[in-house]
Amino acid sequence: MKKFLSNYKSTIILLVAIIVGAIVGIIFQEKATVLQPLGDIFVNLLLVVIVPLIFLTITTSIAKMKSPKRFGKIMVTIICVFVITTVIALLIGFAVTSFTKLVDTEDRRNDKSFFRR
């Protein structure tokens, strides 16, 4: 158990934080928007760290290759992973948003100023 906690400590902390955030959002509803700047800072810091980390990982793996044949295999694998994760994200997005009405088309049809643009 001690090894499990040491290996997955950051993942467990992240999952607990997501659960606590969801509970706070459910309980406090509109008042929880006070915490939005903290969430925005966290997401922006993740983007600042993750994007360069992925770029450096890919470029160093390409630079350390000894045979050019592996380059094609690695690039195909990278492209496949990006395409598969993009398709999965799209499917999740479509599945989640298909249950909600995001745009009320009746309001747009009755709004004359929308068509004058």
TAWO-V941962 format. One record per residue. N is the residue number from 0. RES is the residue in one small letter. SS is DSSP state (2 for helix, 1 for strand, 0 for the rest). PHI is phi in whole degrees, 0 to 359 (NA if undefined). PSI is psi in radians with two decimals (NA if undefined). Layout:
N/RES/SS/PHI/PSI  N/RES/SS/PHI/PSI
This chain:
0/m/0/NA/-0.65  1/k/2/295/-0.69  2/k/2/293/-0.68  3/f/2/299/-0.82  4/l/2/295/-0.66  5/s/2/289/-0.57  6/n/2/283/-0.63  7/y/0/245/0.39  8/k/2/300/-0.85  9/s/2/292/-0.62  10/t/2/294/-0.74  11/i/2/295/-0.74  12/i/2/298/-0.74  13/l/2/296/-0.78  14/l/2/295/-0.71  15/v/2/296/-0.70  16/a/2/296/-0.68  17/i/2/296/-0.76  18/i/2/295/-0.77  19/v/2/297/-0.72  20/g/2/298/-0.71  21/a/2/295/-0.72  22/i/2/295/-0.76  23/v/2/299/-0.72  24/g/2/296/-0.66  25/i/2/289/-0.72  26/i/2/285/-0.88  27/f/2/267/-0.20  28/q/2/46/-1.96  29/e/2/294/-0.49  30/k/2/290/-0.34  31/a/2/286/-0.17  32/t/2/292/-0.21  33/v/2/298/-0.53  34/l/2/275/-0.02  35/q/2/301/-0.70  36/p/2/300/-0.59  37/l/2/295/-0.73  38/g/2/294/-0.70  39/d/2/296/-0.74  40/i/2/297/-0.74  41/f/2/298/-0.81  42/v/2/295/-0.73  43/n/2/295/-0.69  44/l/2/295/-0.66  45/l/2/299/-0.77  46/l/2/296/-0.64  47/v/2/293/-0.57  48/v/2/271/-0.79  49/i/2/290/-0.79  50/v/2/299/-0.87  51/p/2/295/-0.57  52/l/2/296/-0.76  53/i/2/295/-0.78  54/f/2/300/-0.82  55/l/2/294/-0.64  56/t/2/297/-0.79  57/i/2/294/-0.80  58/t/2/292/-0.66  59/t/2/290/-0.60  60/s/2/292/-0.63  61/i/2/290/-0.71  62/a/2/293/-0.53  63/k/0/272/0.02  64/m/0/291/2.45  65/k/0/262/-0.50  66/s/0/240/2.38  67/p/2/293/-0.33  68/k/2/295/-0.57  69/r/2/290/-0.44  70/f/2/301/-0.81  71/g/2/298/-0.73  72/k/2/295/-0.74  73/i/2/293/-0.74  74/m/2/295/-0.69  75/v/2/296/-0.74  76/t/2/296/-0.76  77/i/2/297/-0.80  78/i/2/296/-0.72  79/c/2/298/-0.75  80/v/2/297/-0.77  81/f/2/297/-0.76  82/v/2/294/-0.77  83/i/2/295/-0.78  84/t/2/293/-0.58  85/t/2/293/-0.75  86/v/2/296/-0.72  87/i/2/297/-0.76  88/a/2/296/-0.70  89/l/2/297/-0.77  90/l/2/296/-0.73  91/i/2/296/-0.75  92/g/2/297/-0.78  93/f/2/295/-0.73  94/a/2/296/-0.73  95/v/2/288/-0.72  96/t/2/276/-0.19  97/s/0/290/-0.35  98/f/0/273/-0.16  99/t/0/243/2.65  100/k/0/264/1.78  101/l/0/281/-0.59  102/v/0/233/2.26  103/d/0/268/1.79  104/t/2/292/-0.46  105/e/2/294/-0.65  106/d/2/295/-0.68  107/r/2/291/-0.63  108/r/2/290/-0.55  109/n/2/272/-0.19  110/d/0/269/1.82  111/k/2/290/-0.53  112/s/2/291/-0.40  113/f/2/294/-0.61  114/f/2/276/-0.21  115/r/0/277/-0.10  116/r/0/291/NA
